[in-house]
Amino acid sequence: MKALIIDDEELARAVVREHLAAHPDVEVAAECADGFEALKAAAEFRPDLIFLDIQMPKLDGFEVLELLEAEGRRPAVVFVTAYDQHALRAFEAHAVDYLLKPFSKERFEAALAKARLLRDAQAMAPPPATELAASARQGRPLERIVVKDGPKVTVIHLDRLDWVQAQDDYVLLRTEGKNLLKQQTLASLEAQLDPNRFIRIHRSYLLNLDRLVRIEQDTKEHRDAILRDGARLPVSRAGYQRLRELWEGA
């Protein structure tokens, strides 16, 4: 098995590496200190197994996993973290195991045995990327959106996201004067965002309420949302009703 060790703490990587040294059938292809390094190493080495920390700089473990799946690459994953509150999300994301630091040699051996069984059973078929995105974030709104365009990865913090437009199986994300495309449906992205902050104003548009200046009504049936930068987005009757309910409840 070819493995990657992904953790921003050098000591934590060394512990995993030391445990793996007792298993000559497992090759440590690379060690990575952040999510961007992990994506590069995964593209280069095509690992069968990754030991993945969750809280890391630049990209967290779930974001790394989402991007790997979006590229059609899903190795077996053993999460290694100091925080037990992510365990449910990890298993919803189909992790092989969840090691809570500090862990024993016996606990590590059990996780590695599960990874071997998974490989031998040829049961590493990944869930769709959209399923991972929904399950990994279940129960809490997104804080940022990760977009991959070839070798380039862009992290959009939600306070910089103006609006989102549906484009078939993609969404167009408007941020800081730029348009970025992400392969995801508008409905699945909407389910991951804070409903008090991002409102479906039209069947094709989600709006960051912080960008809204006013609503203009051109005709009895047609309204536009006017944004801070002067952009105009269509507002449907149902979208206008959602805005009114939000305003009245504020």
C-alpha positions in Angstrom: 0.0 0.0 0.0 1.2 3.5 -0.8 0.4 6.0 1.9 0.5 9.7 2.6 0.8 11.3 6.0 -1.0 14.7 6.2 -0.6 16.7 9.3 0.6 20.2 10.1 2.4 19.0 13.2 5.8 17.4 12.6 5.7 15.3 15.7 2.3 13.9 14.8 3.6 12.9 11.3 6.6 11.3 13.0 4.4 9.2 15.2 2.4 7.8 12.3 5.6 7.2 10.3 7.1 5.3 13.2 4.1 3.0 13.5 4.2 2.4 9.7 7.8 1.4 9.8 6.8 -1.9 11.3 4.9 -2.7 8.1 7.1 -3.2 5.1 4.1 -3.6 2.8 3.2 0.0 3.4 5.3 2.7 1.6 5.2 6.3 2.9 5.2 8.1 -0.4 5.2 11.6 1.1 4.5 13.7 4.2 2.5 16.9 3.9 2.1 19.8 6.3 -1.0 21.4 4.8 -3.9 20.8 2.4 -2.2 22.2 -0.7 0.8 20.0 -0.3 -1.5 17.1 0.2 -3.3 17.7 -3.1 0.0 17.9 -5.0 1.3 14.7 -3.4 -1.9 12.9 -4.1 -1.8 13.8 -7.8 1.8 12.7 -8.0 1.8 9.5 -6.0 -1.8 8.2 -6.3 -1.9 6.8 -2.7 -4.0 3.9 -1.6 -4.3 5.2 2.0 -4.0 8.6 3.6 -3.6 9.5 7.3 -5.3 12.8 7.4 -5.5 15.5 10.1 -8.6 17.7 10.2 -7.6 21.1 11.5 -4.8 22.4 9.2 -3.9 25.7 7.6 -5.1 26.7 4.1 -7.3 23.7 3.6 -8.8 21.5 6.3 -9.0 17.7 6.1 -12.6 17.6 4.8 -11.8 20.1 2.1 -8.8 18.0 1.0 -11.1 15.0 0.8 -13.8 16.9 -1.2 -11.2 18.0 -3.8 -9.8 14.5 -4.1 -13.2 13.1 -4.8 -14.0 15.9 -7.3 -11.1 14.6 -9.3 -12.3 11.1 -9.1 -9.5 10.0 -6.7 -10.6 8.5 -3.3 -8.0 6.6 -1.3 -8.9 5.0 2.0 -8.9 7.6 4.7 -7.9 7.3 8.4 -8.5 10.6 10.2 -5.9 11.5 12.8 -6.9 14.4 15.0 -6.9 15.8 18.6 -10.5 16.7 18.4 -13.3 14.2 19.1 -16.1 16.5 17.9 -15.4 15.7 14.2 -15.9 11.9 14.6 -19.5 11.8 13.3 -18.6 13.9 10.3 -15.6 11.7 9.6 -17.7 8.5 9.4 -20.4 10.2 7.4 -17.6 11.0 4.9 -16.9 7.3 4.8 -13.6 7.3 6.7 -12.0 3.9 7.4 -11.2 5.0 11.0 -10.8 7.9 13.3 -7.7 8.0 15.5 -7.9 10.4 18.4 -4.5 11.8 19.5 -2.7 10.4 21.5 -3.5 6.9 20.3 -1.9 3.6 21.2 0.0 1.2 19.0 -2.9 -1.3 19.3 -5.4 1.3 18.2 -3.2 2.3 15.2 -2.8 -1.4 14.2 -6.6 -1.8 14.3 -7.1 1.2 11.9 -4.4 -0.1 9.5 -6.1 -3.6 9.5 -9.4 -2.0 8.5 -7.7 -0.2 5.6 -6.2 -3.5 4.5 -9.6 -5.2 4.6 -11.1 -2.5 2.6 -8.4 -2.8 -0.1 -8.6 -6.6 -0.2 -12.4 -6.4 -0.6 -12.0 -3.8 -3.4 -14.6 -1.7 -1.6 -13.0 1.7 -2.1 -15.6 3.0 -4.4 -16.1 6.7 -3.4 -19.5 8.3 -2.8 -20.3 11.2 -5.2 -18.5 14.4 -4.4 -21.8 16.1 -3.7 -22.7 13.5 -1.1 -19.4 14.0 0.7 -19.8 17.8 0.6 -23.3 17.5 2.1 -22.4 14.8 4.7 -19.1 16.2 5.8 -20.7 19.5 6.6 -23.9 18.2 8.0 -25.2 20.2 11.0 -23.2 23.3 10.5 -23.0 26.0 7.8 -20.0 26.3 5.5 -17.4 28.9 6.5 -15.6 28.9 3.2 -15.9 27.3 -0.3 -13.0 25.6 -2.1 -12.9 25.8 -5.9 -10.4 23.8 -8.0 -9.6 24.8 -11.6 -6.8 22.5 -12.9 -3.8 22.9 -10.7 -5.2 26.1 -9.1 -7.1 26.0 -5.8 -9.1 29.0 -4.6 -10.5 29.3 -1.1 -13.5 31.7 -0.9 -14.4 33.0 2.6 -18.1 33.6 2.7 -17.8 37.2 3.7 -16.3 37.7 0.3 -19.0 35.9 -1.6 -21.5 38.2 -3.3 -23.9 35.9 -5.0 -24.2 32.4 -6.6 -25.9 31.5 -9.9 -27.0 28.1 -11.1 -25.5 26.9 -14.4 -26.7 23.4 -15.0 -24.5 21.1 -12.8 -22.3 23.9 -11.9 -22.6 27.1 -9.8 -21.0 30.4 -10.7 -19.6 32.1 -7.6 -19.2 35.9 -7.7 -16.4 37.0 -5.4 -14.3 40.2 -5.4 -15.1 41.1 -9.0 -14.3 37.6 -10.3 -16.5 34.7 -11.5 -15.5 31.1 -10.5 -17.1 27.9 -11.5 -17.6 24.9 -9.1 -19.2 21.6 -10.0 -22.1 21.5 -7.6 -25.8 22.1 -7.8 -27.3 25.3 -6.4 -29.6 23.3 -4.2 -26.8 21.3 -2.6 -24.7 24.4 -2.0 -27.8 26.3 -0.5 -28.3 23.4 2.0 -24.7 24.0 3.3 -25.0 27.8 3.7 -26.4 29.9 6.6 -30.0 30.5 5.6 -30.1 33.8 7.6 -27.2 35.0 5.5 -27.7 33.5 2.0 -31.2 33.7 0.5 -32.6 32.1 -2.6 -34.0 35.2 -4.3 -34.7 33.4 -7.6 -34.6 29.8 -8.8 -31.2 30.5 -10.2 -29.7 32.9 -7.6 -28.5 32.9 -4.0 -27.7 36.3 -2.6 -25.4 37.3 0.3 -27.8 39.7 2.2 -24.8 41.8 3.3 -24.5 42.9 -0.4 -28.1 44.0 -0.8 -28.8 47.7 -1.0 -32.4 47.8 -2.1 -35.2 46.1 -4.1 -36.4 47.9 -7.2 -39.8 47.0 -8.8 -40.0 47.7 -12.5 -43.4 46.2 -13.1 -46.0 44.5 -11.0 -44.3 41.1 -11.6 -40.7 42.1 -11.9 -38.2 43.0 -9.2 -34.5 43.4 -9.1 -32.1 43.2 -6.2 -29.6 46.1 -6.3 -26.2 45.2 -4.8 -23.4 47.4 -3.4 -21.4 47.2 -6.6 -24.4 48.1 -8.7 -25.1 44.6 -9.9 -28.8 43.7 -10.6 -30.2 40.3 -9.8 -33.7 39.1 -10.6 -36.0 38.5 -7.6 -38.9 36.1 -8.0 -42.2 36.4 -6.2 -41.2 33.5 -3.9 -37.7 35.1 -3.4 -39.3 38.4 -2.4 -41.6 36.6 0.1 -38.5 35.0 1.7 -36.8 38.4 2.0 -40.0 39.9 3.6 -40.3 37.1 6.1 -36.6 37.5 7.0 -37.0 41.3 7.4 -40.2 41.0 9.5 -38.6 38.4 11.7 -35.5 40.5 12.3 
